[in-house]
Amino acid sequence: MVARLWTRQFSLALYWLILLLSYTPGIVFAENPLMTLSVTSFEAGISYRDVQWHAPIGLITNPCSQADFFVVSIDWGDGTGEHKPDTNIRQQQFSRENQNLVVENGVYLFWDDTHIFARSGNYVARAKVMLHCLGDPPGNQEAVNEITVNAYSRIPVNQVEFRKNETKVKEVAGHQNVDLTITLDAPAPPSGTWVRLQATPAGTFNSLPPYYRVSNPGGIHGDAWSPCQRHAQPGQRLGCTQSSPPTCFH
């Protein structure tokens, strides 16, 4: 009698727990996350907007056929707080008769070009998707993916050389090509090291972008990188100096 009563009470409590959970918005740490990072190594003190490198850093998946609520955010775990990244997600009307705005099923890209890690270190980023599939019972679902990311210190430039036919040069005639080789003080980290290059006067080299990314293909001491040949204007003398970030003046 006692055992039967306990069983009925336990069953009733379990029933109410299941009923409560069915009406509570879900928070899911998914095995197949809806928001993932394709880049987990970053360089402290600089943003992708600074270096004008606008490659996407992650993917967002909408598992619904159509979602009538779909919001994403990311918190890098460095004290800058949760915010919405830039995405290529677009809403559209479900149909002519039903003008609810929906996000179609699919995989989307996201960027966060303006974010800067102020200090090097390991961080746990929290990527979050809140969604509601059209036609489902009320209540948004929340899927969270926690990802470890690394921010690396910037590596100083050791030297910058100009070479022509594999020989170091300080002068070059106008309209000729020269090779620009950048060598760092130490191997570049997995994030690579962005090196700022400036020409004085402007237009000295007609194909010089504001930044180069020096990577470490083989773990050598002091990465050396020759991005491509630079085309010099007439009567220009070549020389370099360093600053923070490292700057090359011609």
MDAnalysis code that builds the backbone (N, CA, C; Angstrom):
import MDAnalysis as mda
import numpy as np

u = mda.Universe.empty(750, n_residues=250, atom_resindex=np.repeat(np.arange(250), 3), trajectory=True)
u.add_TopologyAttr("name", ["N", "CA", "C"] * 250)
u.add_TopologyAttr("resid", np.arange(1, 251))
u.add_TopologyAttr("resname", ["MET", "VAL", "ALA", "ARG", "LEU", "TRP", "THR", "ARG", "GLN", "PHE", "SER", "LEU", "ALA", "LEU", "TYR", "TRP", "LEU", "ILE", "LEU", "LEU", "LEU", "SER", "TYR", "THR", "PRO", "GLY", "ILE", "VAL", "PHE", "ALA", "GLU", "ASN", "PRO", "LEU", "MET", "THR", "LEU", "SER", "VAL", "THR", "SER", "PHE", "GLU", "ALA", "GLY", "ILE", "SER", "TYR", "ARG", "ASP", "VAL", "GLN", "TRP", "HIS", "ALA", "PRO", "ILE", "GLY", "LEU", "ILE", "THR", "ASN", "PRO", "CYS", "SER", "GLN", "ALA", "ASP", "PHE", "PHE", "VAL", "VAL", "SER", "ILE", "ASP", "TRP", "GLY", "ASP", "GLY", "THR", "GLY", "GLU", "HIS", "LYS", "PRO", "ASP", "THR", "ASN", "ILE", "ARG", "GLN", "GLN", "GLN", "PHE", "SER", "ARG", "GLU", "ASN", "GLN", "ASN", "LEU", "VAL", "VAL", "GLU", "ASN", "GLY", "VAL", "TYR", "LEU", "PHE", "TRP", "ASP", "ASP", "THR", "HIS", "ILE", "PHE", "ALA", "ARG", "SER", "GLY", "ASN", "TYR", "VAL", "ALA", "ARG", "ALA", "LYS", "VAL", "MET", "LEU", "HIS", "CYS", "LEU", "GLY", "ASP", "PRO", "PRO", "GLY", "ASN", "GLN", "GLU", "ALA", "VAL", "ASN", "GLU", "ILE", "THR", "VAL", "ASN", "ALA", "TYR", "SER", "ARG", "ILE", "PRO", "VAL", "ASN", "GLN", "VAL", "GLU", "PHE", "ARG", "LYS", "ASN", "GLU", "THR", "LYS", "VAL", "LYS", "GLU", "VAL", "ALA", "GLY", "HIS", "GLN", "ASN", "VAL", "ASP", "LEU", "THR", "ILE", "THR", "LEU", "ASP", "ALA", "PRO", "ALA", "PRO", "PRO", "SER", "GLY", "THR", "TRP", "VAL", "ARG", "LEU", "GLN", "ALA", "THR", "PRO", "ALA", "GLY", "THR", "PHE", "ASN", "SER", "LEU", "PRO", "PRO", "TYR", "TYR", "ARG", "VAL", "SER", "ASN", "PRO", "GLY", "GLY", "ILE", "HIS", "GLY", "ASP", "ALA", "TRP", "SER", "PRO", "CYS", "GLN", "ARG", "HIS", "ALA", "GLN", "PRO", "GLY", "GLN", "ARG", "LEU", "GLY", "CYS", "THR", "GLN", "SER", "SER", "PRO", "PRO", "THR", "CYS", "PHE", "HIS"])
u.atoms.positions = np.array([
    [0.839, -1.204, 0.000],
    [0.000, 0.000, 0.000],
    [0.873, 1.253, 0.000],
    [1.858, 1.249, 0.850],
    [2.757, 2.406, 0.903],
    [3.556, 2.510, -0.383],
    [4.060, 1.365, -0.854],
    [4.832, 1.363, -2.089],
    [3.990, 1.836, -3.258],
    [2.725, 1.437, -3.323],
    [1.857, 1.850, -4.425],
    [1.609, 3.353, -4.375],
    [1.376, 3.898, -3.177],
    [1.138, 5.332, -3.037],
    [2.366, 6.135, -3.454],
    [3.545, 5.669, -3.040],
    [4.785, 6.369, -3.413],
    [4.970, 6.365, -4.926],
    [4.667, 5.227, -5.542],
    [4.790, 5.110, -6.997],
    [3.855, 6.066, -7.706],
    [2.640, 6.202, -7.210],
    [1.687, 7.103, -7.859],
    [2.131, 8.557, -7.689],
    [2.601, 8.890, -6.513],
    [3.071, 10.261, -6.300],
    [4.285, 10.574, -7.170],
    [5.199, 9.610, -7.267],
    [6.377, 9.813, -8.100],
    [5.985, 9.966, -9.566],
    [5.062, 9.136, -10.030],
    [4.608, 9.215, -11.419],
    [3.946, 10.554, -11.692],
    [3.147, 11.042, -10.744],
    [2.485, 12.324, -10.914],
    [3.505, 13.464, -10.962],
    [4.516, 13.401, -10.088],
    [5.558, 14.430, -10.096],
    [6.323, 14.424, -11.409],
    [6.633, 13.231, -11.919],
    [7.330, 13.123, -13.194],
    [6.483, 13.670, -14.322],
    [5.175, 13.424, -14.276],
    [4.265, 13.930, -15.306],
    [4.290, 15.453, -15.345],
    [4.205, 16.090, -14.151],
    [4.202, 17.546, -14.104],
    [5.550, 18.120, -14.529],
    [6.643, 17.415, -14.231],
    [7.957, 17.878, -14.656],
    [8.067, 17.869, -16.173],
    [7.611, 16.787, -16.789],
    [7.628, 16.706, -18.258],
    [6.747, 17.786, -18.865],
    [5.564, 18.018, -18.267],
    [4.649, 19.038, -18.771],
    [5.276, 20.417, -18.668],
    [5.960, 20.676, -17.527],
    [6.617, 21.976, -17.347],
    [7.721, 22.190, -18.369],
    [8.544, 21.160, -18.606],
    [9.630, 21.290, -19.562],
    [9.123, 21.516, -20.968],
    [7.978, 20.952, -21.298],
    [7.441, 21.088, -22.654],
    [7.004, 22.517, -22.949],
    [6.766, 23.307, -21.911],
    [6.347, 24.693, -22.121],
    [7.434, 25.687, -21.731],
    [8.633, 25.189, -21.447],
    [9.751, 26.064, -21.090],
    [10.707, 26.185, -22.258],
    [11.092, 27.412, -22.666],
    [12.063, 27.545, -23.763],
    [13.313, 26.737, -23.481],
    [13.753, 25.962, -24.484],
    [14.872, 25.048, -24.276],
    [16.218, 25.724, -24.451],
    [17.180, 25.340, -23.622],
    [18.571, 25.736, -23.796],
    [19.350, 24.469, -24.069],
    [19.936, 24.380, -25.258],
    [20.562, 23.146, -25.700],
    [22.033, 23.396, -25.994],
    [22.906, 22.573, -25.391],
    [24.309, 22.566, -25.774],
    [24.464, 21.419, -26.768],
    [24.315, 21.749, -28.042],
    [24.107, 20.723, -29.058],
    [25.395, 19.996, -29.432],
    [25.232, 18.682, -29.729],
    [26.347, 17.920, -30.283],
    [26.647, 18.389, -31.701],
    [25.604, 18.771, -32.420],
    [25.763, 19.350, -33.758],
    [25.365, 20.824, -33.670],
    [26.297, 21.691, -33.274],
    [25.953, 23.085, -32.984],
    [25.435, 23.819, -34.210],
    [24.560, 24.788, -33.934],
    [23.974, 25.577, -35.006],
    [24.848, 26.759, -35.396],
    [25.824, 27.110, -34.560],
    [26.707, 28.249, -34.848],
    [28.123, 27.830, -34.495],
    [28.987, 27.800, -35.489],
    [30.353, 27.327, -35.289],
    [31.348, 28.352, -35.819],
    [32.569, 28.285, -35.286],
    [33.663, 29.138, -35.744],
    [34.559, 28.356, -36.692],
    [34.894, 28.960, -37.808],
    [35.882, 28.379, -38.713],
    [37.267, 28.957, -38.458],
    [37.348, 30.033, -37.654],
    [38.614, 30.648, -37.252],
    [38.650, 30.666, -35.729],
    [39.677, 30.078, -35.132],
    [39.803, 30.064, -33.673],
    [41.128, 30.662, -33.199],
    [41.957, 31.141, -34.104],
    [43.232, 31.776, -33.755],
    [43.208, 33.222, -34.235],
    [43.424, 34.146, -33.305],
    [43.355, 35.573, -33.604],
    [44.604, 36.262, -33.079],
    [44.826, 37.472, -33.554],
    [45.969, 38.263, -33.125],
    [45.477, 39.391, -32.225],
    [46.040, 39.486, -31.033],
    [45.604, 40.504, -30.076],
    [45.944, 41.899, -30.585],
    [45.068, 42.850, -30.262],
    [45.350, 44.249, -30.542],
    [45.012, 44.727, -31.928],
    [44.376, 43.882, -32.735],
    [44.063, 44.295, -34.103],
    [42.782, 43.603, -34.552],
    [42.001, 44.269, -35.384],
    [40.754, 43.698, -35.890],
    [40.862, 43.446, -37.379],
    [39.992, 42.589, -37.868],
    [39.973, 42.333, -39.309],
    [39.531, 43.570, -40.083],
    [38.745, 44.442, -39.456],
    [38.362, 45.681, -40.122],
    [39.594, 46.559, -40.328],
    [40.504, 46.574, -39.328],
    [41.731, 47.351, -39.463],
    [42.545, 46.895, -40.671],
    [42.660, 45.577, -40.835],
    [43.521, 45.051, -41.886],
    [42.771, 44.842, -43.204],
    [41.482, 45.195, -43.204],
    [40.668, 45.116, -44.419],
    [40.638, 43.695, -44.981],
    [40.441, 42.756, -44.070],
    [40.370, 41.345, -44.466],
    [39.013, 40.835, -44.025],
    [38.058, 40.768, -44.946],
    [36.663, 40.527, -44.585],
    [36.229, 39.094, -44.899],
    [37.064, 38.137, -44.549],
    [36.681, 36.737, -44.730],
    [35.738, 36.327, -43.603],
    [34.726, 35.503, -43.885],
    [33.845, 35.033, -42.800],
    [34.617, 34.189, -41.796],
    [34.175, 34.216, -40.538],
    [34.866, 33.465, -39.494],
    [34.026, 32.319, -38.951],
    [32.819, 32.107, -39.481],
    [32.003, 31.017, -38.961],
    [30.748, 30.778, -39.769],
    [30.023, 29.721, -39.357],
    [28.823, 29.269, -40.059],
    [27.644, 29.217, -39.096],
    [26.458, 29.515, -39.618],
    [25.209, 29.455, -38.858],
    [24.249, 28.548, -39.618],
    [23.632, 27.602, -38.930],
    [22.702, 26.669, -39.562],
    [21.292, 26.917, -39.055],
    [20.351, 27.069, -39.969],
    [18.934, 27.118, -39.625],
    [18.335, 25.751, -39.930],
    [17.988, 24.953, -38.897],
    [17.470, 23.609, -39.135],
    [15.994, 23.574, -39.502],
    [15.293, 24.708, -39.315],
    [13.862, 24.749, -39.622],
    [13.640, 24.815, -41.133],
    [12.489, 24.361, -41.574],
    [12.114, 24.618, -42.973],
    [11.997, 26.120, -43.184],
    [11.292, 26.784, -42.266],
    [11.271, 28.243, -42.180],
    [11.229, 28.605, -40.697],
    [12.026, 29.563, -40.303],
    [12.025, 30.060, -38.924],
    [11.386, 31.440, -38.904],
    [10.341, 31.608, -38.061],
    [9.721, 32.932, -37.950],
    [10.364, 33.756, -36.830],
    [11.352, 33.186, -36.152],
    [12.197, 33.920, -35.217],
    [13.578, 33.300, -35.287],
    [14.587, 34.127, -35.582],
    [15.941, 33.594, -35.743],
    [16.931, 34.708, -35.422],
    [17.578, 34.611, -34.262],
    [18.510, 35.640, -33.797],
    [19.799, 34.961, -33.345],
    [20.936, 35.528, -33.747],
    [22.229, 34.958, -33.361],
    [23.042, 36.006, -32.618],
    [23.947, 35.530, -31.758],
    [24.836, 36.428, -31.028],
    [26.105, 35.674, -30.676],
    [27.131, 36.430, -30.304],
    [28.390, 35.821, -29.868],
    [28.979, 36.648, -28.740],
    [29.519, 35.948, -27.756],
    [30.247, 36.561, -26.648],
    [31.632, 35.922, -26.648],
    [32.663, 36.732, -26.849],
    [34.019, 36.206, -26.993],
    [34.656, 35.840, -25.657],
    [33.972, 36.093, -24.537],
    [34.503, 35.709, -23.246],
    [35.650, 36.577, -22.755],
    [35.810, 37.752, -23.359],
    [36.920, 38.641, -22.976],
    [36.425, 39.916, -22.309],
    [35.166, 39.919, -21.896],
    [34.619, 41.083, -21.218],
    [33.966, 42.106, -22.119],
    [33.986, 41.892, -23.435],
    [33.361, 42.844, -24.355],
    [31.858, 42.633, -24.470],
    [31.355, 41.508, -23.953],
    [29.917, 41.287, -23.895],
    [29.341, 40.625, -25.138],
    [28.083, 40.248, -25.001],
    [27.357, 39.577, -26.094],
    [26.862, 40.602, -27.107],
    [26.990, 40.302, -28.385],
    [26.504, 41.205, -29.424],
    [26.180, 40.409, -30.685],
    [25.512, 41.066, -31.609],
    [25.140, 40.429, -32.872],
    [26.259, 40.624, -33.897],
    [26.768, 39.555, -34.467],
    [27.758, 39.705, -35.543],
    [27.074, 40.034, -36.861],
    [27.844, 40.431, -37.847],
    [27.318, 40.612, -39.194],
    [27.083, 39.243, -39.825],
    [25.971, 39.097, -40.527],
    [25.648, 37.830, -41.176],
    [25.080, 38.101, -42.572],
    [24.938, 37.035, -43.344],
    [24.243, 37.163, -44.636],
    [22.837, 36.577, -44.564],
    [22.287, 36.493, -43.349],
    [20.914, 36.015, -43.157],
    [19.936, 37.062, -43.674],
    [18.954, 36.614, -44.430],
    [17.939, 37.513, -44.973],
    [16.548, 36.955, -44.681],
    [15.651, 37.848, -44.270],
    [14.262, 37.458, -44.057],
    [13.445, 37.708, -45.316],
    [12.401, 36.895, -45.482],
    [11.488, 37.094, -46.610],
    [10.090, 36.667, -46.195],
    [9.087, 37.147, -46.928],
    [7.712, 36.771, -46.624],
    [7.502, 35.286, -46.898],
    [6.740, 34.624, -45.996],
    [6.494, 33.195, -46.156],
    [5.712, 32.926, -47.446],
    [4.689, 33.725, -47.704],
    [3.895, 33.578, -48.925],
    [3.112, 34.863, -49.153],
    [2.428, 34.930, -50.262],
    [1.611, 36.111, -50.543],
    [0.458, 36.208, -49.565],
    [-0.094, 35.055, -49.187],
    [-1.215, 35.033, -48.250],
    [-0.737, 35.208, -46.811],
    [0.399, 34.616, -46.472],
    [0.965, 34.709, -45.129],
    [2.210, 35.576, -45.192],
    [2.099, 36.801, -44.714],
    [3.179, 37.764, -44.859],
    [4.152, 37.751, -43.680],
    [4.105, 36.718, -42.851],
    [5.098, 36.584, -41.790],
    [6.500, 36.504, -42.389],
    [7.451, 37.212, -41.769],
    [8.835, 37.159, -42.229],
    [9.503, 35.901, -41.681],
    [10.183, 35.181, -42.558],
    [10.827, 33.933, -42.159],
    [12.255, 33.899, -42.687],
    [13.070, 33.042, -42.043],
    [14.416, 32.732, -42.522],
    [14.380, 31.310, -43.055],
    [14.810, 31.134, -44.285],
    [14.752, 29.827, -44.918],
    [15.799, 28.880, -44.339],
    [15.511, 27.601, -44.420],
    [16.465, 26.565, -44.047],
    [17.760, 26.732, -44.831],
    [18.892, 26.533, -44.158],
    [20.165, 26.636, -44.873],
    [21.316, 26.979, -43.941],
    [22.482, 27.130, -44.538],
    [23.704, 27.482, -43.820],
    [24.116, 28.882, -44.238],
    [24.393, 29.722, -43.260],
    [24.728, 31.118, -43.499],
    [26.120, 31.435, -42.940],
    [26.666, 32.571, -43.346],
    [27.996, 33.005, -42.927],
    [27.878, 34.143, -41.924],
    [28.907, 34.283, -41.078],
    [28.937, 35.460, -40.221],
    [30.359, 36.002, -40.099],
    [30.435, 37.306, -39.785],
    [31.672, 38.055, -39.635],
    [31.635, 38.780, -38.296],
    [32.786, 39.149, -37.779],
    [32.853, 40.031, -36.611],
    [34.119, 40.872, -36.742],
    [34.159, 41.659, -37.817],
    [35.383, 42.360, -38.211],
    [35.870, 43.378, -37.184],
    [34.953, 43.940, -36.389],
    [35.356, 45.036, -35.511],
    [35.844, 44.557, -34.144],
    [35.658, 43.297, -33.823],
    [36.063, 42.828, -32.493],
    [37.580, 42.782, -32.369],
    [38.080, 43.201, -31.200],
    [39.516, 43.195, -30.921],
    [39.755, 42.537, -29.566],
    [40.633, 41.545, -29.524],
    [41.105, 41.019, -28.244],
    [42.158, 41.987, -27.706],
    [41.887, 42.579, -26.550],
    [42.820, 43.559, -25.986],
    [44.103, 42.899, -25.485],
    [43.997, 41.646, -25.049],
    [45.149, 40.933, -24.496],
    [45.229, 39.533, -25.080],
    [46.434, 39.014, -25.135],
    [46.605, 37.634, -25.586],
    [46.109, 36.676, -24.506],
    [45.796, 35.444, -24.907],
    [45.330, 34.449, -23.946],
    [44.311, 33.520, -24.573],
    [43.840, 32.557, -23.767],
    [42.795, 31.632, -24.184],
    [41.445, 32.133, -23.676],
    [40.440, 32.062, -24.513],
    [39.102, 32.518, -24.160],
    [38.080, 31.459, -24.583],
    [36.936, 31.463, -23.911],
    [35.829, 30.582, -24.298],
    [34.738, 31.452, -24.914],
    [34.599, 31.351, -26.223],
    [33.559, 32.097, -26.928],
    [32.235, 31.350, -26.809],
    [31.150, 32.105, -26.703],
    [29.813, 31.523, -26.551],
    [28.956, 31.976, -27.735],
    [28.758, 31.056, -28.675],
    [27.943, 31.345, -29.861],
    [26.520, 30.860, -29.603],
    [25.551, 31.720, -29.816],
    [24.170, 31.400, -29.437],
    [23.211, 31.661, -30.592],
    [22.284, 30.717, -30.791],
    [21.206, 30.858, -31.764],
    [19.886, 30.715, -31.028],
    [19.002, 31.693, -31.186],
    [17.635, 31.601, -30.671],
    [16.703, 31.538, -31.860],
    [15.805, 30.531, -31.865],
    [14.963, 30.343, -33.039],
    [13.612, 29.759, -32.663],
    [12.679, 29.926, -33.583],
    [11.362, 29.284, -33.498],
    [10.966, 28.876, -34.902],
    [10.707, 27.594, -35.075],
    [10.310, 27.089, -36.387],
    [8.837, 27.408, -36.636],
    [8.529, 27.885, -37.824],
    [7.156, 28.222, -38.191],
    [6.263, 26.998, -38.031],
    [5.175, 27.181, -37.293],
    [4.230, 26.080, -37.089],
    [4.445, 25.296, -35.817],
    [5.582, 25.494, -35.124],
    [5.841, 24.792, -33.867],
    [5.052, 25.429, -32.729],
    [4.869, 24.712, -31.598],
    [4.219, 25.313, -30.429],
    [4.984, 26.548, -29.961],
    [4.303, 27.427, -29.209],
    [4.976, 28.650, -28.740],
    [6.214, 28.329, -27.904],
    [7.169, 29.248, -27.924],
    [8.396, 29.100, -27.149],
    [9.619, 28.992, -28.036],
    [10.541, 29.925, -27.871],
    [11.772, 29.900, -28.660],
    [12.746, 28.880, -28.094],
    [13.529, 28.280, -28.976],
    [14.608, 27.387, -28.573],
    [15.926, 28.153, -28.581],
    [16.820, 27.793, -27.694],
    [18.123, 28.448, -27.589],
    [19.215, 27.392, -27.661],
    [20.066, 27.490, -28.668],
    [21.175, 26.552, -28.852],
    [22.489, 27.290, -28.628],
    [23.317, 26.761, -27.741],
    [24.567, 27.412, -27.362],
    [25.737, 26.512, -27.704],
    [26.772, 27.104, -28.280],
    [28.004, 26.379, -28.583],
    [29.169, 27.136, -27.949],
    [29.892, 26.477, -27.031],
    [31.049, 27.085, -26.386],
    [32.322, 26.583, -27.057],
    [33.171, 27.543, -27.500],
    [34.338, 27.232, -28.317],
    [35.563, 27.912, -27.711],
    [36.639, 27.172, -27.548],
    [37.886, 27.757, -27.067],
    [38.616, 28.427, -28.226],
    [38.978, 29.697, -28.027],
    [39.720, 30.452, -29.036],
    [41.003, 30.984, -28.406],
    [41.958, 31.288, -29.247],
    [43.255, 31.767, -28.784],
    [43.563, 33.120, -29.419],
    [44.023, 34.049, -28.594],
    [44.504, 35.342, -29.084],
    [46.002, 35.406, -28.814],
    [46.780, 35.625, -29.862],
    [48.235, 35.583, -29.768],
    [48.816, 36.992, -29.793],
    [49.950, 37.159, -29.102],
    [50.656, 38.440, -29.110],
    [51.239, 38.704, -30.499],
    [51.363, 39.968, -30.835],
    [51.937, 40.341, -32.124],
    [53.451, 40.131, -32.095],
    [53.996, 39.662, -33.202],
    [55.432, 39.407, -33.327],
    [56.085, 40.595, -34.044],
    [57.124, 41.198, -33.441],
    [57.771, 42.349, -34.101],
    [58.471, 41.937, -35.400],
    [58.642, 42.916, -36.261],
    [59.394, 42.712, -37.499],
    [60.885, 42.811, -37.200],
    [61.654, 41.857, -37.714],
    [63.108, 41.876, -37.552],
    [63.755, 42.721, -38.633],
    [63.366, 42.496, -39.879],
    [63.911, 43.291, -40.977],
    [62.996, 43.200, -42.186],
    [63.129, 44.194, -43.035],
    [62.422, 44.225, -44.320],
    [63.457, 44.472, -45.398],
    [63.480, 43.631, -46.394],
    [64.485, 43.742, -47.453],
    [63.815, 43.859, -48.814],
    [64.495, 44.599, -49.683],
    [64.111, 44.671, -51.087],
    [65.165, 43.927, -51.896],
    [64.716, 43.040, -52.762],
    [65.649, 42.251, -53.571],
    [65.234, 42.286, -55.037],
    [66.254, 42.258, -55.872],
    [66.043, 42.174, -57.311],
    [66.971, 41.095, -57.832],
    [66.364, 40.108, -58.468],
    [67.125, 38.937, -58.929],
    [67.893, 38.306, -57.772],
    [67.222, 38.200, -56.601],
    [67.753, 37.577, -55.382],
    [68.927, 38.342, -54.767],
    [69.151, 39.575, -55.176],
    [70.211, 40.412, -54.619],
    [69.583, 41.600, -53.893],
    [70.063, 41.872, -52.666],
    [69.540, 42.978, -51.887],
    [69.862, 44.302, -52.576],
    [68.877, 45.191, -52.662],
    [69.064, 46.475, -53.339],
    [68.525, 47.600, -52.472],
    [69.070, 48.805, -52.667],
    [68.582, 50.010, -52.001],
    [67.980, 50.991, -52.995],
    [68.234, 50.783, -54.273],
    [67.672, 51.634, -55.301],
    [67.186, 50.766, -56.451],
    [66.225, 51.293, -57.175],
    [65.708, 50.581, -58.339],
    [65.197, 51.622, -59.331],
    [65.387, 51.337, -60.580],
    [64.901, 52.251, -61.616],
    [63.373, 52.204, -61.667],
    [62.813, 53.306, -62.148],
    [61.367, 53.374, -62.250],
    [60.797, 52.318, -63.170],
    [59.570, 51.867, -62.827],
    [58.819, 50.886, -63.612],
    [59.480, 49.511, -63.621],
    [60.365, 49.246, -62.672],
    [60.917, 47.907, -62.521],
    [60.306, 47.232, -61.292],
    [60.377, 45.908, -61.263],
    [59.835, 45.142, -60.146],
    [60.909, 44.845, -59.109],
    [60.510, 44.860, -57.829],
    [61.387, 44.437, -56.736],
    [60.602, 43.483, -55.843],
    [61.318, 42.551, -55.205],
    [60.721, 41.640, -54.243],
    [60.824, 42.237, -52.850],
    [59.743, 42.214, -52.106],
    [59.705, 42.699, -50.739],
    [59.664, 41.492, -49.810],
    [60.670, 41.339, -48.937],
    [60.747, 40.209, -48.011],
    [60.671, 40.710, -46.584],
    [59.723, 40.175, -45.812],
    [59.516, 40.560, -44.413],
    [59.969, 39.407, -43.526],
    [60.836, 39.679, -42.550],
    [61.307, 38.662, -41.608],
    [60.919, 39.075, -40.198],
    [60.271, 38.161, -39.459],
    [59.843, 38.438, -38.094],
    [60.920, 38.041, -37.092],
    [60.765, 38.522, -35.851],
    [61.691, 38.177, -34.773],
    [61.558, 36.721, -34.339],
    [60.385, 36.121, -34.572],
    [60.107, 34.751, -34.132],
    [59.084, 34.160, -35.090],
    [58.899, 32.840, -35.041],
    [57.882, 32.246, -35.914],
    [56.510, 32.867, -35.677],
    [55.784, 33.082, -36.740],
    [54.433, 33.632, -36.620],
    [53.531, 32.631, -35.902],
    [52.619, 33.096, -35.063],
    [51.687, 32.199, -34.379],
    [50.652, 31.655, -35.363],
    [49.798, 30.729, -34.915],
    [48.770, 30.176, -35.816],
    [47.862, 31.237, -36.424],
    [47.713, 32.375, -35.743],
    [46.871, 33.443, -36.283],
    [47.531, 34.165, -37.439],
    [48.863, 33.992, -37.598],
    [49.608, 34.842, -38.505],
    [49.875, 36.188, -37.840],
    [50.737, 36.984, -38.440],
    [51.034, 38.327, -37.940],
    [50.793, 39.330, -39.061],
    [49.918, 40.288, -38.776],
    [49.639, 41.325, -39.760],
    [50.685, 42.436, -39.631],
    [51.328, 42.768, -40.734],
    [52.362, 43.795, -40.773],
    [51.852, 44.953, -41.622],
    [51.905, 46.140, -41.039],
    [51.433, 47.327, -41.747],
    [52.559, 47.902, -42.589],
    [52.262, 48.192, -43.847],
    [53.242, 48.762, -44.770],
    [52.706, 50.075, -45.336],
    [53.554, 51.097, -45.304],
    [53.184, 52.386, -45.854],
    [54.316, 52.888, -46.744],
    [53.953, 53.569, -47.788],
    [54.936, 54.150, -48.699],
    [54.876, 55.670, -48.602],
    [56.060, 56.299, -48.562],
    [56.145, 57.754, -48.533],
    [57.080, 58.223, -49.657],
    [56.614, 59.023, -50.592],
    [55.247, 59.526, -50.723],
    [54.297, 58.442, -51.225],
    [53.016, 58.704, -51.062],
    [51.993, 57.758, -51.501],
    [52.142, 57.472, -52.993],
    [51.949, 56.221, -53.359],
    [52.070, 55.841, -54.765],
    [53.453, 55.404, -55.161],
    [54.381, 55.348, -54.183],
    [55.735, 54.895, -54.514],
    [55.699, 53.490, -55.120],
    [54.918, 52.642, -54.501],
    [54.706, 51.298, -55.052],
    [53.227, 51.184, -55.393],
    [52.972, 50.892, -56.659],
    [51.597, 51.002, -57.126],
    [50.720, 49.814, -56.768],
    [51.267, 48.778, -56.115],
    [50.430, 47.639, -55.734],
    [50.643, 47.260, -54.275],
    [50.960, 48.246, -53.429],
    [51.256, 47.984, -52.032],
    [49.982, 48.132, -51.198],
    [49.437, 47.033, -50.641],
    [48.261, 47.142, -49.778],
    [48.665, 47.638, -48.397],
    [47.713, 48.059, -47.568],
    [48.077, 48.611, -46.257],
    [48.641, 47.569, -45.295],
    [48.248, 46.304, -45.420],
    [48.720, 45.262, -44.512],
    [49.077, 44.001, -45.288],
    [50.067, 43.282, -44.758],
    [50.369, 41.927, -45.224],
    [50.219, 40.981, -44.041],
    [49.744, 39.799, -44.317],
    [49.660, 38.767, -43.280],
    [50.827, 37.807, -43.460],
    [51.701, 37.742, -42.460],
    [52.847, 36.846, -42.495],
    [52.463, 35.579, -41.739],
    [52.504, 34.438, -42.409],
    [52.158, 33.169, -41.779],
    [53.419, 32.362, -41.555],
    [53.276, 31.225, -40.902],
    [54.429, 30.384, -40.564],
    [54.238, 29.011, -41.185],
    [54.647, 28.836, -42.438],
    [54.394, 27.560, -43.111],
    [55.220, 26.408, -42.572],
    [56.414, 26.669, -42.031],
    [57.274, 25.556, -41.657],
    [57.902, 25.643, -40.289],
    [57.484, 26.587, -39.460],
    [58.014, 26.700, -38.118],
    [59.454, 27.191, -38.055],
    [59.903, 27.942, -39.072],
    [61.281, 28.414, -39.081],
    [61.432, 29.573, -38.105],
    [62.655, 29.812, -37.631],
    [62.910, 30.955, -36.747],
    [62.951, 32.217, -37.593],
    [62.079, 33.127, -37.257],
    [62.052, 34.379, -38.003],
    [61.457, 34.166, -39.374],
    [60.121, 34.171, -39.434],
    [59.458, 33.962, -40.713],
    [59.944, 34.966, -41.744],
    [60.236, 34.464, -42.914],
    [60.561, 35.338, -44.040],
    [59.472, 35.168, -45.080],
    [59.006, 36.253, -45.620],
    [57.877, 36.177, -46.543],
    [58.066, 37.184, -47.662],
    [58.006, 36.719, -48.878],
    [58.069, 37.597, -50.034],
    [56.715, 37.531, -50.724],
    [55.830, 38.499, -50.474],
    [54.459, 38.399, -50.954],
    [54.338, 38.362, -52.467],
    [55.064, 39.210, -53.132],
    [55.062, 39.253, -54.591],
    [55.943, 40.417, -55.007],
    [56.073, 40.624, -56.271],
    [56.932, 41.715, -56.719],
    [56.185, 43.045, -56.652],
    [56.884, 44.066, -56.170],
    [56.330, 45.420, -56.101],
    [56.871, 46.231, -57.266],
    [56.052, 47.066, -57.832],
    [56.427, 47.857, -59.002],
    [56.757, 49.274, -58.552],
    [58.011, 49.705, -58.718],
    [58.466, 51.005, -58.224],
    [58.216, 52.100, -59.252],
    [57.982, 53.297, -58.731],
    [57.852, 54.473, -59.573],
    [59.252, 55.048, -59.842],
    [59.421, 55.885, -60.859],
    [60.750, 56.386, -61.220],
    [61.426, 57.153, -60.095],
    [62.771, 56.952, -59.972],
    [63.594, 57.761, -59.092],
    [63.355, 57.551, -57.612],
    [62.853, 56.394, -57.195],
    [62.577, 56.172, -55.787],
    [63.730, 55.430, -55.120],
    [64.096, 55.905, -53.924],
    [65.124, 55.250, -53.118],
    [64.424, 54.389, -52.071],
    [64.939, 53.207, -51.794],
    [64.271, 52.257, -50.921],
    [64.928, 52.232, -49.558],
    [64.136, 52.187, -48.506],
    [64.643, 52.063, -47.147],
    [63.510, 51.770, -46.201],
    [63.821, 51.240, -45.001],
    [62.778, 50.811, -44.074],
    [63.083, 51.226, -42.658],
    [62.022, 51.417, -41.891],
    [62.145, 51.614, -40.453],
    [60.985, 50.893, -39.801],
    [61.009, 50.744, -38.467],
    [59.969, 50.000, -37.779],
    [59.243, 50.899, -36.796],
    [57.977, 50.545, -36.550],
    [57.179, 51.210, -35.530],
    [56.243, 50.158, -34.964],
    [55.302, 50.568, -34.137],
    [54.333, 49.618, -33.569],
    [52.931, 50.091, -33.915],
    [52.195, 49.395, -34.827],
    [52.650, 48.197, -35.495],
    [53.782, 48.473, -36.472],
    [54.606, 47.431, -36.807],
    [55.748, 47.642, -37.683],
    [55.332, 48.315, -38.986],
    [56.077, 49.305, -39.382],
    [55.759, 50.067, -40.585],
    [56.974, 50.136, -41.480],
    [56.747, 49.989, -42.751],
    [57.851, 50.092, -43.711],
    [57.624, 51.324, -44.556],
    [58.580, 52.229, -44.543],
    [58.490, 53.439, -45.362],
    [59.485, 53.315, -46.503],
    [59.079, 53.773, -47.669],
    [59.970, 53.710, -48.824],
    [60.295, 55.136, -49.280],
])
